[in-house]
Amino acid sequence: MDDPDHTTRSRFVGWLPWVAFAVLCVGLLALFFAYPTYPNYDSYYTLLWARELWDGQKPVFDAFRAPTEHPLSILFSMFLTPFGMDVDRFLVFCAMASVAALAAGVYQLAKVTFNRWVGLTAAVLLLVNWNLIYLAVRGYLDVTYIALVVWAAVLEARRPRRGWPVLLMLALAGLLRPEAWVLCGLYGLWMAWNPSFRAIFTPRGIGWLALSVIPTGIWLLVDYLVTGDPLFSLTHTSDLAESLGRTQSPLQIPFSTVSYLKGLDGTALFFAGLAGMLAVAIVIPKRLGMPFVLFAAGIGTFFLIGFGGFSVIDRYLMVAAVMLLVFAAFLLTGWTVLAPGRLRNVWRVVAALAVVGVVVVAVDRVQPGSIDNDLTFRGQAHDDLVSVLQEPDVQKALECGPVWTPNHKLVPDVRWILDAPASKVIPRSLLNEALFEIDEETGELVGGDSPDRVTARREVPDAAAGGQPTRGILVLPSSRVALLRHAYVTVGDDRPFDAIPLSGFERIATSRHYVVYSRCD
């Protein structure tokens, strides 16, 4: 006869992941409506490029400090474009939905590798860390990318050599971030390898290898069709990284890797993750499996990025950081995997104390006041920018000349709100660049010939001698926080004088965070 208590407990355990997922979805939805945030710089450019395609124009990939394009995000944005201006909020919604998908994927990966308790713990650690949610509320595509990679790992962990469903997930990820090209290639090799014949270059193997390079081929094709250079994204990214000071020497990268992982996970969870990885290797080494593969791949691609001269940014280590959380979860609840015995009992007591420590650290890392201020500003700043740009006097003054912003930070927001082309919104910091220098070998302008640069040369022909705009519209921050976020962001790169009005310009609109000046002479 069945034990009623055991049956009830089993049902509760079975429903617990679903209840937790439902609570997560409700919480993310509440956050979405409570703080109406908007996309970040990169995501707005994706929307702009999609709109240019809808207008029958080639997207301007080479605008001043434009981010690297991502084919899948542009394609997705094209489906959104016909629905109007409010799709920017929907883009944030999709990013936040990706958090739920990622949490579910992390749970499933840890469950398949260890058990459901490690899975639940890993998902909780992922969410209380806040970093991923913070990326999502700004519309970053990184969360979607990580979710695709993790779900590919889940599918493969459930059934090794699963084939096309896994490669499809990795291919989609490879159209969001080029790091996934390495994962696609590795999986293509894995599927191509025939253990029986110990060979790769069989007809079947060549087919898998060909499929694994499709994302790379699509990316190169998009670059070629738009810019004429199939390697544009790679060269543009490395040039941009150098101009922004984001490159690092090979000797710096190992130290940056440790530093970034500590920053993403927190020092306590970073070391807990390493200890958990060691514990798996000692206690149940056969279960290192997919989490370790993703961790190693994340570290490896980050090193390749750094050695290749591309931007070295902490969020490029998010896959490795998430896998460390899975191993940290094993350190906390891995005792549930063990058979009853002394090791299990000792581990359970130590883990209980560690859980208390993790809770204390997590609470200390999350600062509700700071988060509230930041999210509130993001919503208010966008609304203020919309309000001043839609003022009748501002709309009328658009005929006077281009819109000038202090630097590149506000350019995509202003372009999106005004539905303006790249030639209409110009950062004043662009005038500091080598717009008028001629390369002695090629005879070409060093600064390039993107529409914004062409407009800058036409409007301010004496920029090299310190000239400034003499007509058009100035959009300037009027609050301290807006100044630090959208004008004087990088010391030594941004000039404070680019954030002040110019002689002859008259104020025509103001809001809480922005002020607009115009001159039509």
Protein Blocks (a to p, Z undefined) as FASTA:
>chain_A
ZZfklmmmmmmmmmmmmmmmmmmmmmmmmmmmmmccdddfklmmmmmmmmmmmnopacdf
kbghiacddfklmmmmmmmmmnojklmmmmmmmmmmmmmmmmmmmmmmmmmmmmmklmmm
mmmmmmmnommmmmmmnopaklmmmmmmmmmmmmmmmmghkbjmmmmmmmmmmmmbmklm
mmmmmmmmmmmpcfklopabbfklmmmmmmmmmmmmmmmmmmmmmnopaklmmmmmmmmm
mmnopaccfklmmmmmmmmmmmmnopklmmmmmmmmmmmmmmmmmlnmmmlmmmmmmmmm
mmmmmmnopacdfklmmmmmmmmmmmmmmmmmmmmmpccdfklmmmmmmmmmmmmmmmmm
mmmmpcfklmmmmmmmmmmmmmmmmmmmmpmklmmmmmnoccddfblmlmmmmmmmnopa
fklpccfklmmmcfkbccfklopafkbpafklmmmmmmmmmlmnopacfbdjddddfbfk
lmmmmmmmbghjacfklmcccehiacfbdcfkbccdddfZZ
